């Protein structure tokens, strides 16, 4: 069985980057407690400017669906929208299982 992941690329507004990172770290802690979540990391490139990534690894497609349907997800999206220039979630299959 292959795992599934979300790689979420966030381009932060320059004045909101630090705030977004703090909020993303709180979000990651919540996501880690979800059934089917294997890991959730906030990735800050050493020379990435205002780009921040979230890497969320789940057991399977059902776990990603459950994650997307969590009652706090609309609030998370609403909270981060003013902090971002753009966002791009990419859903991937992890092939090294």
N, C-alpha and C positions, 0 to 999 in steps of 0.2 A: 504494500500500500504506500502510495506517495503522500507526503505531507503537502500542505498548501500554505502559501505565505502571501502577505500583503507588504509591498514595499511602497511606502507613502512618502513622496517627495514634496516638501513644503518650501516654498520661496517666501521667506518672512519679510515683512516690512522692516527696514533697518532699525527703526526705533522700537520695534516690538519683538525682536529676535529672542532676547533673554527671557521675556515674559512667555513666549511660545515654548521655549525649552522647558521652563518650569512647569507649564501646563501639560506639556507632552509627557514629562516624567511622572506626573500624577496620573495621567491617563494610562500610561504603561503599567503602573502598579495595579490599577483596576483590571486592565485586560489580562494581566498575568494570573489573576484569580479566577478567570472564566474556565469552565469545563472545556477541555479540548485545546487550550492554549499551551503551547510548549515553551515559548519565550516571546518577549516583547521588549525591544530595545530602542532607545533614542540614540541616533547616530549623528554626531556633529563633525563634519569634515574639518581637518586641520586647516585647510586653506579653502574652505567652501563659501566664503562670503556670508550670505544670508540664507543659504540652503541648509535644511535640517531634514533628516530621514527618520522615519519610524519603520522598524522591521518587526512584523508580527507573524509568528510561525504557529500554525495550527495543525492538529492531527489529520484533519480531512476537510472536505468541502462542507459537510454538515456543521462543523465547528465554526467555520468562517461565516456561514449563514446565521448561526446562532449569535455570533459576535455582532454582525450587522444589525440584528434585530434586538440587541440589548436596549432596554429603555433609556439608558443614559446617552446613547449615541447621538440622537438629535441635539441634545444640549452640548455635547462635545463639539459637534460641527458648528453650532451657533457661536460657541465661545471662541473658537479659533478663527472664524471667518474674518473678523476685523484685524487680525494680526498678520494676515497673509496677503501677498501679492498674487500667488497662485498655489494650487495644490494638484497633485497627480497621483492617485492610487494606482498601482499596477498589481494585478493578481497573478501569481506565478505558481507553477508546480515545482516542488523541490525534487530534483532528480537523483540525488545521491543517497537515497534511502536504501 
